[in-house]
Amino acid sequence: MEQIVSSLLPAMPAFANGRYVILGTSMGAWVGYELCQKLSNLKIRLPEALLVCASSSPHNKVEEYKFANLRGAALLSELSRLSPELIGAPESAELVEMMLPVLEADFGLCERWQPDLRSKLTLPIFGFSGDKDTFVTRSEMERWSLATEDKYELNDISGTHFFVDDPPAALYARLAEIFGDLPSRRYVR
């Protein structure tokens, strides 16, 4: 995780003079969380908000990571059970087999990541939970409230874990409302 966040940091000064948000989906929400923590620690201007889609809270990761030690067929079996659309139709078996090393690397990164929960973010977090998501439950997303001193709001969106692949119009409408209501972020305290 440190390597991913470190690779993003050089681009962040480009946002220092404007308004921006960080949006992360699934594992990307953890990357966004970690990036916000790093920006805060380095006293770099924070985004207006962190938006997290279909991702369990870092607090859930610390207490119980549901993919620990899963590799190969065991990982595919669990992913297929929780999110059949991820694995796809039987004719996509060859593609899944080719993607297995990438999936194992992604889940391995998540398994090794140890979030620092001692300090909370000082920016609002807006969560988006797919109402048909069997991969990340609404209650797992509710715990993002523990990651901020500021406001947390959870929004229900029509769709599965992959609702961002084909976002409903309601998501765009809600994002427009959020962006319109966000005060300009001040510099880190």
Secondary structure, DSSP 8 states (H G I E B T S, - for coil): -HHHHHHHGGGGGGGTTS---EEEETHHHHHHHHHHHHHHHTT----S-EEEES---HHHHHH--TTTT--HHHHHHHHHHH-HHHH--GGGHHHHHHHHHHHHHHHHHHHH-----SS-BSS-EEEEEETT-SSS-HHHHHGGGGGBSS-EEEEEESSSTTGGGS--HHHHHHHHHHHHH--------
